[in-house]
Amino acid sequence: MPMVPSGFVHQGQLDTEIKRAVRKLGPEAVHVAYSVGEDSTGEPSIFFRIVLTDTAAREETLTDITGRIVTILFDEVRPIENWGLHPYFNFRSQSEHQRRKDPQWE
Amino acid sequence: MAYHDDLLNQALQLVHTVPTTQASLRRAVSSAYYAVFHLLIAEATANWNNVKLRAALGRAYDHGIMKTASNRLSNTRDFPFAGEDPRVVASLRFVALTFTQLHENRNFADYNLTKDLDPTDALNQVKSSEKIFNTWPSIKSDQITQEYLVSLVVKHR
């Protein structure tokens, strides 16, 4: 269970907002998982874990695509302003995702 | 070549090392963070007229204060930047958000061995820091960028 200040986040509303934003990400984002917790300095945070197609994860396109995904999630969810959560974004290719079978990314 | 440029080059070399190892990926992410850390300090202290004292002044910068300042700038309510050039605002927010991301990932890369660091994630961190270096010249002279540089050394009260 994420450790956040009591009453800080309404998980159902947050989940709805994120699912709405994810629909706008486009075909490069195969899957998006997230969790709420504290970052390394104790700040309330939301950690997005985004699986990209292998094509999108190529070096030539990677920063453009991850930048666009970050902008959409940042602008649509407004994690800082609406939820008091600082956002972090981590990316993995689809082939890495299938190889690792990490529950946190499911 | 400046120290921060060397660090970025080192990060790019490490993230492309073959065969890929956790050591090279983790050192790449760490170097990418420190490249941006020292770039921002160098840009801030460049405003100090006495060139010989800039390195000593740079010792005043603190990772935590720089992260807090960058976090605050990402808040569009506290920092709406009304009337400013939207391209400059977007670039500055990218720098601030990426700095906090690199700070967190550097912490993972250096200390957290419970999970492997993904090659894609490491590459994205390094390329994002490179993007800051490429973006910086176009925004460094703007007043809001200079205010951001000052905020990096001032503890928020």
Interface residues (C-beta under 8 A of the other chain):
Chain A: D39 S40 T41 E43 L52 A57 E59 L62 T63 T66 G67 V70 F74 R78 I80 E81 H86 P87 Y88 F89 N90 F91 R92 S93 E96 R100 D102
Chain B: G64 K67 N71 S74 N75 T76 R77 F94 L97 T100 Q101 H103 E104 N105 N107 F108 K115 D116 D118 P119 T120 D121 L123 N124 K127 S128 K131
